[in-house]
Amino acid sequence: MTDPNAIQPSALDQLPDRDPEETAEWQASLDAVAREAGPYRAAYLMRRTLEHAEAGGIALPKLLETDYLNTIPTAAETPVPGDEEMERKITAWNRWNAAAMVTRGSKYGVGGHIATFASAAWLYETGFNHFFKGKESQDSPGSGDQLYIQGHASPGIYARAFLDGRLTEAHLDHFRQEAGGNGLPSYPHPRRLPWLWEFPTVSMGLGPLSAIYQARFNRYLTARGIKDVSSSHVWAFLGDGEMDEPESTAALALASREGLDNLTFVINCNLQRLDGPVRANFKIVQELEAQFRGAGWNVVKSLWGNAWDELFALDTTGALVRRLRQVPDAQVQTYQTRDAAYIRQDFFGADPALVEMAKLLSDDKILECFHLSRGGHEARKVYAAYKAAVEHKGAPTVILAQTVKGFTLGSGFASKNANHQMKKLTVDEFRTMRDLLELPIKDSDFVDGQVPYGHPGADSPEVRYLQERRAALGGPAPARRTHALAPLPAPADKAFASFDKGSGSQNLATTMAFVRLVKDLVRDKETGRRWVPIVPDEARTFGMESLFPSLGIYSPKGQTYEPVDRDQLMYYKEAKNGQILNEGITEAGSMADFIAASTAYATHGEAMIPFYIFYSMFGWQRTADQMWQLGDQLGRGFLVGATAGRTTLTGEGLQHADGHSPVIAATNPAALSYDPAFAYEIAAVVKDGLRRMYGEAAPGEDPNVFYYLTVYNEPLPQPAKPAGPGVDEGIVKGLYRFNTAESAGLSAAANAPRIQLLGSGTAIHWALKAQRLLAEEWGVAADVWSATSWSELRRDAMEADAALLRGEERTPYVRQALQGAEGPVLAVSDYMRQVPDQIAQWVEQDWSSLGADGFGLSDTRDAARRHFGVDAESIVVAALAQLARRGEVKAAAVKEARERYAL
């Protein structure tokens, strides 16, 4: 058994010690200090020595944790450059109106959150008054800073907009009551309030992830010469409980690796999550400090207010600092609700040195420290932290600000486990709050027991001060701008038309067809530089390696090495102005990239055209929440689910077999989902998408949409686009007739049974083979239709239904397209039957469908399609069965076909 007291091997043992005697003297000195003055003194000296070494430029690994103290001592704080008393009054009005808004709305049962903003008020007010640049900022025109507001703090932001004159009492009284069109959304929702909110953040974890990639995208825009946004700063306001979400910390290393000193996280450490303490038996601040320091971030802790300075000055033995590190967060919350006697006994009574210290402290002093004095509640502490953050270079900064959840809301709220669910204050609680905040609100203002809103007047000193501070910083914030951008010129038609003639004798996968199209589009002189290719590490899987040397992969360091494949034509090229964002193995990070790029038209007034290509299985299934965020943020661009389908990538097995992404995509109102079968269809969809999102949208068209295209990795013949009118319209609307039995050269008797085969994506090739088998072996004439978008057909039909209820006559497009088509309809795709079944109720013909329902499996494509019953032979049997039910073929034909094809 190993002796636990034995000296353990050290990594330094591998290095020569040129003066062992000197080393031993240093160690002996440390032992002597620990023996004579105690371990705290020894640790203090070591810390001082490390700090001194770092200041002198001696490279040493940093400690991951520091004591439970403020990073910036009071003596190092600079005065707040403004009127602190005026800012206190402004903050008081905002606290009041935030609580009043939620309380007044509670009678309608719409809910709301009070306690979060109450804890974070100074974190926001200090930023709004001194740091957050607006859209008219001189050094960042049209962009300003990007603010990711903590979702549950939205009432406080509305309250400030009310004080500023951007909102009225009527607006506040419609908090969470949006159906009439004049309400305020519960949380930051750009789609619901697009002039105010830029970034949706209440889906916890997505805010911090998006903030990192937004800061990174700002650097990308600057490096590529699109727009200089080097003065824009990204601020992300987060909760300590929110940091448990894996997305919250997923990209910390990226931020430090790329030196994103244009980014600051402000984590409101009120020590509470939704149901109780964040770390009941531990300390969340220390945990976060270690996590961020370990990831390479600059960490600023703002934990204690000025009242604690007297206590720290008395701590000559280090007992106070030790005790603060020992006490778990849940006990800190308990101190917030208990009297001085309890705190004397439980906190100070744990150490004789602290007992003596407590004798020097009055009860009022103890209560001031433990109930009120937190770093996040004092303007000077917050200002000092923010100033340190924006001045720090070379790394992002996280500010860990300790607060009290429910601060100023009274003893019924402060630090109570249930305060996240508490939606209102009583009149008596409001009166107590009024007195605490010193607001000039009279008892008579409470009419019929309803709390009044408070406003000092549009021309009051408070409002003038607030507006002057915002004017100096570049206008109101938060604010979203829809810039009057000129439509992007359409790329030359040649890039799209080249696909109309087909691939001839060459087999081509639709994934490769899409990449070829983009390769042509990025060469366009007008718009080529605005494309943002995004891929999570598998560019070669999708045939994109040809873009590496021509576009380059973005890296802030450029290429500091000689790539191993430099002698090859398609070598791996990184560049400071690279156009491709190759994100590594992170679909979440790639989606965050896409969101930043797709909304640059509003954030920075620069229209960018992102396309993000990924394994279709790992897009919507893994990151659908971010797709909702994308839609809420009014993003525009192209999502491309490559290697799509349940049977097309079957060698990869169950986890790679996508049979359902179009189902999930159909649930997102902003997603236009297409399953194109042929290269010319891809070209038509992309061309129309560029027109709608970046060019001239038609009347009634919403340009704030994004396209989802599924493309396949199976090399197949790419036919020429059928001649005749309506093909392009059908591609965009979701359905057109690809051919008839006759145009396909298949002879059939004049009175032959007829069926309509609808296929999407790669399934149309099975339908075409089934068309031939039906004609040649069973005397059945089949017409083949390409269903490019089942979901767009459904949306159009639903809109037609809604129009009918309004008294308008309108026929769904799918019914128009199929009007007069003889026989039943059989639909098939490489997805579950639910995908084509979306349109069944609007098809007048008899309807049936086939699909790849169930789990995927590893096998050949042919075997997998036979397993799921979607191959050409299975389509033939299903078609004969449908016709037999109608009496148009003999029932025996179904059994005969099943046996002939060994089904």
N, C-alpha and C positions, 0 to 999 in steps of 0.2 A: 504494500500500500504506500502511495506517495505521501511523504511528510508535508502537511499543509504549511508548516512553518519554514520549510526549506526554501532557499533562494531559487526562484524560477528563472529559467533561461530568458535572456533578453535578446531582441533583435540587434541591439548594439554590440552584443558579444561577437558579431561577425566582423566588426570594424576594429582596426588597431587603436588602442588607447595610448597616445604618445606620451602621456604623463599620468600614469596610474596613481601616483602619490597625490597629485593635485586633485584628481577625482575623489580620492578617499577623503581629502580635507573638506571638500564641499559637502560630501555625504555626512561626515562627522559633525559639521556645523549645523546641518539641518537636524540631525539627531539631538544635538544639544539644545537647540531652540525648542523642539518638541518636548524634551524632557523637562526643561526649566520653565518655559512659558506656556506650554500646552500645544496641542496639535492645531488649534485654530490659528495661533500666532505663526506656526510653521507654514501652514497653508497660505496665510496672508502674505508672508514674505515670498513664497514661491510665486504667487500670483503677481505680486509687484515686480518680481524679477522677470517673469514672462512678458508683462506689459512693457517693461523697460527695453527688453530685448527686441520686441516687435517694433517699438518706436525707433529703435536704432537700426532697423533694417535687417536684423538677424532672422532668418527664416526658421520658424518653428511651427509645429502643428498647433492649431488653436484648440482651446478647451471647448467642449461641446456644451457645457453648462456653466453658468456663473451663479453667484449667490442670488437669493430672491430679493434683489434690489433694483432700483432704477439704473439703467445704463448711463444716463446723463445726470450727474449730481446737480442739486439746486444751484450751487455756486457757478456752474458752467452754463446755466440757462441764460438766454438773452431775453430782454423784455419783449413782450408782444408789441409789434409796431402798430398800435391802434388804440382805440378807446376801450379798455377792458370792461369798464362799467356799462358802456353802451352795448357791447357784445353780450354781456350778462343779461341785459334786459331783452335783447332780441331772442336769445336762447330761451328765456323764460316764456315769452309769448309763443314760441314754437312748441315748447313742451306742453303748454296749456292747450293749444288748438289741436295738437295731435291726439291728446287724450280726449278732448271734447268731441272730435270728429268720430272716433270709434265708439265712444259712449252713446252719442246721439243715434248712431246707426244700429246700435245693439237692439233697440226696440223693434227693428224690422227683422232681427235674427240673421243679419248678414255677416256678423263676426268682425274680426279685426284684431290687431295686435298692438298693445300699448307699451309693454315692458321693454321691448328691444330698443326702441328709439329713446326711451327714458334713460337707458344706460349709456347710449352712444351719442347723445345730443352734442356734447362738446367735440367729439371726434368729427362730426360733420360740420358744425358751425365754424370751427377753427379752419377747416379746409376751405369752406365757402368764403370766408372773410379774408383769407391770406394766401391760399395756394392754388385752388382749382381754376385753371385758365378756361375762359369761355371761347366760343367760336370766333369772336372778333379779336382775340388776343393778337397783339402786334407781332409776336415772335412765333405764333402758330396759327395764322389766319385760316379760317374755314375748318380748323380741326380742334384746336384747344386741347384740353386734357380729356381722357376717357375715364368716366366714373362708373364703376360697378357697385351699385348701391345694394346693401344687404336687403333682401326682399321684405323681411318683417319690419324694417324701419321705414317703409314707404309713407306712413302717416306723417312722420316728421318732415319728410321732403315736401309733401303736399302742404303742410302747415307753413313752411317757409315760402313756398310759391304763393300762398294766400297772403302772407305778410308783404310780399314783394309786389302784389297786385296782379300776378299771373293767373290766379284762381279767385273765385268768388265764394261767398257763403253757400250759394246754390250748388256749386261744384262740391264743396265739402259735404253738404247734406246728401249728395248722391255718391258717396264713397261706397264702392261695391254694389252700386245699383246702376248698371250700364245699359240695360235693355232699351231705355228711352233715348239713348244716344248722347246724353250729357253727363254721364257718370264718370267716376274715377275708378280705374281698375284696382284690384286688391293689391297687386304687386307691380314692380316695374315691367310693363308690357308694352313694347313699342307699337305693336299692331293695334292696340286699343287706345293708346295715347301717344301718337307718333311725333308730336311736337315737343314732348317733354322727355320721354324715356328713350335712351339709345340701346340699352342692353338688358335683356331679361335675365334675372338672377335667382329667382326664388326656387328653381329646381336645384337644390343644394349640391354644391361641388362643381357645377358647371361654370359659375362665376369665376372662381379662382383659375380654373383651367383655361377659360376663354381669355381672361385678363393676361395671362402669360403669353398666349399666342397672339393676342392683339398687340402687345408690346413688341413681340418679335416681328409681327407683320409691319409695324411702323418702321422698324429698322430695314426691313425688306424693301418697302416703298422708297425709302431714302437711298438705299444702296443702289437700287436699279434706276434712280433718276426719275421716277414717276412724280414724286413730290417730296420736298424736304420737310419731314415731320419730326426732326430730331429734337425739337423743343417740346413736343407733346409728351405728357407724362400719364401713365396709366395707374389709377388708384383703385384697388379692390378692397371693399369693406366686407368683412367676413365674420362669422361667429366662431367661437372656439369649438362649439359642438359640431359645426359644419365641417370642421377639419377632419372628422372621422370618415367623411365620404372619400372613397379612393381617388376620385377625380380631383379632389382638392389639393392633393400632394403629388399627383402623378407626374407633373412636369417641372417640379422644383429644380431638378438637375439641369434641365434644358435652360431655364432662366439664368442660372449661375454660369453654366458652361458658355453661354453666349454673351455673358456680361451685361444683362439687361438692367442697367442702372436707370432706365426710364420707367421702372415698375416699382410700385410700393404696395405691399399687402398691409392692411390695417385690420388686425384681428381683435375684435371686441371680446376680451376675456372676462366676461361676467360670471364665469365658472358654472353656468347653467345651460343645459340643453332644453329639450321640450318637456321632459318629464321629471327632471331632477339634475343633480350635479353632473358635469361633464366627466370628471374623474373623481368620484366620491372618495376613494381611498388613496389618491395620488395627487399630483400637481400638474395640471394641463399646461401651464405656462412653461414649466421646466421641460416637459416633454416636447412641446413645440419648439422651444429654443434649441434643444439638441437636434431635433429633426432638421430645422432650417440651417443651423450652423453646419451640420454634417453635409447638407446639400450645397454649401458654399454661399449662403446668403449672409448679408449683414443684418444683425439682429439688434433691435433697440427695444429694451423693456421699459415701460412706463407704468409702474405698479403702484407706487405710494405717493400721496399728496404731501404738501409741505408740512402738515402737522406731524408727520413721522420724523422729520429732521431732528427734533428734540430727543426722540427716543434713540435714534441711531447715534447721536452724539454721546449718549450715556452708555453705549454698549462697548465698554472697554475690554470686555472678556470675549466678545463674540457670541454670547449666549442668545441674544435677540435674533441675530442672523441665523444661528443654528435652529432656533425654535420655529422661525418662519419657514425654513425648509422642511421641518418635520411635520408641521400641521397639514393634514390633508385638506383638499378644497372643500369637502362637505362640512368640515368643522369651521372653516373660514366663513362659510355661509351661516352657520349657526351663531357665530359671534355677532354677525350682522343683526340678529334678532333678539339677542340677550342683553341683560343689564351689565353694569360695570362689575358688580360683585362676581357674577359668573365668569367674566373674562379674567378678573384678577385670579380667581381660583384655578380655572382650567388652563389658561394660556400662561400667565406669569408664574403660577404655582408649580409649574413643571421643572423649574430650575432655581436653586437658591439665589443665583445672581439676578435672575429676573424678579424674584420676590423683593429683593432690595431695590431694584429699579422701580417697581410698581409703587413702592412707598413714596417715591418722589413725584408721582403722577396723581393728579386729581381725577375723580370719576368723570368729570366733563372732558378732560383731556383723553382719557381712555376711550370714551364713547365717540369723541371726534375722530380719533384715529381709526377705530374699528367699524364705525357706522358710516362715516362720511368721506374720509380722506383717501381717495383713490387717484392714481395718476391719470386715468381716463376722464376724470371729472374736473380737472383743473386746466384752464386755458394755457397757462405757461408751460405745463408739462407736455401737453399735446403739441403746442407750437414748437417746443424744443425738439420733440421727436420728429415732427414733420420736416423741420429745417435740416436736421441731421440726415434724414432720408434723401431729400432732394440734392443735398450737397455731396453725398457719398458717391464715389465713382468706381466703376469696375465690377459692381455686383448689384443685384436687386436687394431691396431692404424689406424686412418684415418688422412691423411695430406691434408689440404685444402690450396692449393697453388694458390694465385691470380696471373693471367697473363693477357697479352693483346693478343687477337686473331689476328694473322697477324703481330706479333712483328718483327721488322727489315725489313719488306717487303715494307715499305714506307707508306706515307699518303693515298695512294689509297686503301690500304688493312686494315691497323690497325683499329680494332674496327668497321669496316663497317658491317652493317647488311647483306650485300650480299657476304661477303668474303668466305663463305663456298662454294658458287657456282662459285667463280672466279678461273679459271684454269691456268692463265698465267700472267706473267709480261712482260711489254714492255722492249726493249733494254735499254731505258733511265732509267726505274725503276731498272733494273739489275745493271746499272752503279752506281746509287745512293746507292743501297744495297752493292755493292762491296766497295765503299768508306767508308760506315758506318762500315763494317766488317773488313776493312783494309786488303783486300785480294790482292795478287799480280797477278791480272788478267788485261791484257792490253786491250785497246780498239781494237787493231788489232786482238785480239783473237775472236772477234765477226765476224765470217765469214758469209757473205750473210744474216746478220740479225739474225743469230742463236746464242743463248747463249752457251758458251762452258762449259763443265764440268771442275771442278778444282781439282787438285791433287798436293800436294807438293812433291811427289816422294816417291817411295817404301822405300827408305832408308833415308827419311827426319826425322828430329827430332820429328815432329808431329806423324808420323806413328810409329816410334820406341817407342815413349812414350805410344801411344795407345795400342800397342801390349804388351808392358811390363806390363802395368796395367792389361790387360786382362789375361796375363800369371800368374800374381800374384794372381788373383782371380779365376783361374781354367779354363782358356780357353775362346774361343769366346762365345758370347751371343748376341741375343738368338740363340739357337742351339737345334735341335732335333736329337737324336741318335736312330738308329735302332740297338739295341744291338744284338750281335751274341749269342742268347740264344739257348740252346739245346732244341729240341722239348720236350714238356711234355710227359711223358710216358702215354700210353693209359690206362685208368682204366681197371680193370679185366672185361672180357667179361661177367662174371656171372651177373653183375649188369644190363646189357642190355638184356641178354638172358632170364632172369626171366620173362620178359613180353611176350615172344614169345608164351607161352603156354596158354595165356588168363587168365581170372578171374574165369572160371568155372561157378558155379551157383551164384557167387557174382556179384552184380551190382557195377560198379566203374565209377566215373566221371573222365574224362581225366585230370582235374585239380589235383585231388588226385593222379592219376597215375604219373603225372610229379613230384609232391612233394615226392612221394615214391622213384622215381628214384634218385632225388637229395639227399634224405636221405641216400641212398646207396652210392652215389658217394662221399659225403663228408666224408665217413668213409675210403676212399681209402688212404693207407699209403703214397703213393707218391704224390698225387695231392689233396687230400681231404682238406688240410688247405688252398689251393689257391682259393677255392670257396668263393664268396662273396654274400650271400643272401641279397637282398634288397627288402623291402616291405614298402608301405606307410600306416602303422598303422593297416591294416586289415589282418594280418597273420592268425588269427583264421578263417576268412572268407574263406581262401584258404587252410585250413587244415594244417597250418604250426606250430601250437602250440607245436607239438611233438618235434620240433627243439629247442625250447626255453631252456630246461634244459641241452640238450646235447651240443649245440653250444654256447649258451649265446648271449645276446643282447649287442652290444658294448656300453659302457658308460665310459668316462674318469674318472668318480668318482666311478665306480663299482656299488655295491648295498649298499646304506647307510641305508636301511630300511628293514624291514621284509615284504616280499610280502604277500598280503592277502590270496593268494592261495598256501602258502608254503607247506601245508600238502597234496597237490595234486601231482600226478605223473608228470603232465605237467605244473609246476608252472612257473611264470613269472620271469626269471632269467636275471639280468643284470650283466655284468662283464667288468673289464678293458681290458681284452683280448677277449671279446666277438666277435663272428664271424658274427652275423646277424646285419645288419643296418636297424633298424626299425625307419623310419623317421618321424613318425607322419603324419598328413594329409597334405602332400605336394608331389604331383607328380613331380613338378619342382625340388624340392630338391632331390627326389629319382633319377631322371634322372641325376642330377649333380653328385650324388654319383656314378652312373653307368658309367658316362663318365670318372671320375677320375680312377675308378677301371679298366675299359676296356682299358685304355691307359697306365697303369702302366708298361707294357712291354717296352715302349719307355721312359716314364718319369723317371722311376727308375730302369729299367732293370730287373723288376720282373713281370713275367706273372701271372696275376690274372684272375679268371674265374667268372665274375659277372653274376648273373641272377636277374633280376628285375621283380617281379610279381605284377600285378595291374589289376584293373577293366579294361577290354579292351576298354570300352567306354572312360575312362579317361586317356588313354595313348596318342595315336596319335592325338586325337582330341584336347587335352589340350597342349601337349608338342611336337608337330611335329617339331617345330623350333629347339628344342634340339636334336631331332633325326637327323636333318641335321647337327647340330654341331658335333654330335657323328660320323657321317659318314665322315665329313671333318677332324676330329681329328684322323681318322683311328682306331676307337675303335672296340673292339672285345668282344663278349659276347652274352647272351641270354636275349631277352625281351620276357616276357610271358604275353599275354593278357588273363587274366582269366575271369571266368563268361562271356564268349564270346557269341556272336550271338545276333540277334535281337529278337528271340522268346524264348531263353533259360532262361533268367532271367526276364521274363515279369512281375512278381509281383512287381518289382522295378519301372517299368514305363518308360516313354519316355526317360528321361535323362540317364538311365542306359542301354538302349537297343542299342547295337552296331551292326549296319548293314553296316558299311562302313570302319572300320579300315584297312582291307586288301587293299582297294582302295588307301587310303593315303599311306600305307606302300609300295605299288607298285611304288609310285612316287620317292622313295628314292633309288638311285642306289646301295647303300651299304647294303640295307636291303634284307635279304633272308626270304621271308614271307611264312610260312607254316600253313595250317589249318588241322592238323591231326585228323583222326576220331577215331583211336584206340590207346591203350597203347603201343603196339609194334611199331607203327609208330613214336610215340614220342621218344621212345628209339632209333630207327634207326636214326632219325634226330639229336638228341643230340649227339649220337656217331659220326656221320659224322661231325657235327659242331666242336666237340673237335679235330677231326683229322685235319680238314681244318684250323682252327684258331690257334690251339696250338700244333699240331703234324706235320705231313709231308703233306703239301699241294701238290696236284698233279701238274704237269707242266701246266702252264697257269692259275692256280687257284690263285685268289687274297685272301690271308689270312686276309686282312684288311676289313672284313665284319662283320655284326652282324646278328643274327637270330631273327626273330619274330615268335613266336608260339602262336596260339590261342587255348585255352583249355576251356572246358565247365564244368559247375557245375551240370549237369544232370546225376545221376547214371544210367548207362546202362550196358548191358552185354559187356564184352571185349573178343572178339573171339581170338582164336589162330592165329598166323601168317600163312597164306596159304603156303603150301609146293610148291616147285618148284623154278626154277631159275628166276632171274630178279626182285624178289619182293623188296629186299633192294635197288637195283638200281632205281626201279620205285618210291619207297618212296622218295628217295632223289631228283630224277629228277622231280617228281611232279605227276606221274600217273601210276597206275598199275591195272590190272583186279583182283578184289577181288574174284569174283566167276562168274560162268555162271549159267543159269537156270538149266542146267543139274547137275552141281556140287553142287547146292543148293538142289537137290533132288526134283525139280519141274518138273513134267512130262508135255510134250507138244507134239503136233503132229509134225511129221517130217517136214512138210511144214508150220509150224506155223509162223505167223509174228514175227519178232524179232526187238528188240530195245536195244540200249546201254544207260544205266543210269549212269551218272557221278555225284558223290556226294562228298562233302568235309565236314570235321568236323562232327558235329552231324547230318547233313542232310543225311549221308549215311544210318542211321537207318530208315529214312522215305523211302529212295530208296529201302532198303531191304524189307520193308513191302509192298511197291508198287510192287516189283518184284513178291512177293507171290500172291498178289491180281490179277495182270495181268495174271499170269499163271492159277490160280484156278478159276477165275470168267470170264476171257475174252479170254482165249486160246492164250495168247501172251507170247512169251519167251523173257525174259529180262536178259541181263548180267549187273552186277553191277561193276563199277570201282570206286576206291578211288582216288580222285584228291587231293593229299596232298598239292600241290602248283600250283595254277593257274598262279601266277606271274612268277615262275621259268620256267614253260612251255612257257610262252610268251617270256621271255628273250632268251631262247634257240632258239625259232622260229625266233626271230628278228636277232639273230646272224647268223642263217642259211640264212636268206634273205640277210644279208650283205655279207656273203661269196659268195653267188651266183653272186652278183654284182662284186665281185673280180674275177669271173671266176672259183670258186671252187664249186664242186658238194657236196651238203650237204642237208640232209632231216631233218626237225625238228623232235625232239623226239616225240612230240605228234602225228605226222602223222605216225611215225614208230610204236608207240604203238597201234594205232587204225587201222593199216593197216589190211584189211581183215575182220574187225568187221562188221557184217551184220546189215543192217537197219539204221535208223536215230539215232542221238545222242540227248539226253535230259539231260541237266545239271541242278543241283540244289544245293543251299547252303543256309546257314542261314544269308546270306548277300544280298545286292542289286544285281540285275542281272548283273550289270556292272562287278562284280567280275569274274564269270565264262565266261562272254562274252569277256574277254581279249584274249581268244584263238580261238574264233569262226572262224576267217579268215583262220586259218591253219588246220581246221578239214575238211576233204574231204566229209564226210557224211553230210546229211541234219542236220542242227543245230537248236536247240531250247533251251530255258533256263527258269528257274523259280527262283524267288528271293524275298526277303523281302524288297521291295522298300517302301519308305515313312517313316513316323515317327513311332516310337515304341508306345506300349500301355501296360497298365496293364491288365493282365488276366491270365488264366491258359495257360500252354504251348500249349495244344491241341487247345484251342480257338484261341490263337494268330496265330498258324500255319494255321488254317483254314481261319482266317482273311486275311492272306497274300497269301494264295493259294500255300503253300509249303508242306502241310502234305501229307501223303501217298496217300490219296484218290485224292487230287488235282494232284499229279504226275500221277496217273493212267489216269485221264481225259486228261491231257496234252499229255500223251503218245498216247492214243487212237486218239486224234485229229491230232497228227503228222502222225500217221499211216494212218488215214482216208484221209488226204491230198495226200498221196501216193497211195491211192486205195487199201491198204492192209487190212483194216477193213472197215466195213460198216459205213457210216456217222451216221446212227441211233445209233450206239454203243456209240457215244460220248454223245448224248442227254440222252440215257438210263443211262449211268454211272453218269452223272451229277445229274439226278433225284434220282438214287439209293443212292448216297452219300450225297444228300441234299446240293449240292454246289450252 
